[in-house]
Amino acid sequence: MLDVSVIEDSAAAAATLDPVRARLLAELAQGPASAAMLAARVGLPRQKVNYHLRTLEAHGLVELAGERRKGNVTERLMRATAASYVISPLALAAVQPDPGRFRDQLSARWLLAVAARLVRDVGTLITGAARARKRLATYALDGEVRFASAADRAAFVEELTRGVSALVAKYHDADGEGGREHRIVVALHPTVKEPGPVSGPPAESPAAVAGEAPAAVEESP
């Protein structure tokens, strides 16, 4: 089972968005199970569960883990092909975000378009590497930083920009024989707080669920 699988096909993406199939995927990510076992967990007839499993199997989202004999019946034990799934923008290729349409380093929507391109490109690279049975060299840095003020955040961004630009200028070799181009993405955004136990009155503002900014540097070949 893979840790993460990227869904690039629109039909496969649509299959995962069905609430029942999403629930079945979550159950099968925990371990192999038969249609009868799943039916008892999700409260549906076995025949309906079988129908959903066949659809998921047709799109490569679940696979046969084994078979077992139960009375006069042979049960198929299915398992998810990954612990989690990410839908690539390629699933909506006609309307996928294009960072090239505009470039505003202070725009959250431009950041989202860049992140979507990252998912698309790395997903494509993973698929190609798997077919070629080769390893894919990638690197990601993820962390958090708490700024005392907006001025400190702006100074951090300026210094980070200078530092990364200097590294790019130092190591970029446009004419290097046998070289390979890489894309580097540096992202900075307020931390999204995980929902905690509900106590007291609800938050009055969306700002209540946002903290300070993590910095992430992600690179893909």
Buried (B, 14 or more C-beta within 10 A) or exposed (E): EEEEBBBBBBEBBBBBEBEEBBBBBEBBBEEBBBBEBBBEEBEBEBEEBBBBBEBBBEBEBBBEBEEEEEEEEEBBBBBBBBBEBEBBBBBEEEEBBEBEEEEEEEEEEBBBBBBBBBBBBBBBBBBEBEEEEEEBEBEEEEEEEEBEEEEEBEEBBEEBEEEEEEEEEEEEEEEEEEEEEBEEBBBBBBBEEEEEEEEEEEEEEEEEEEEEBBBBBBBBB
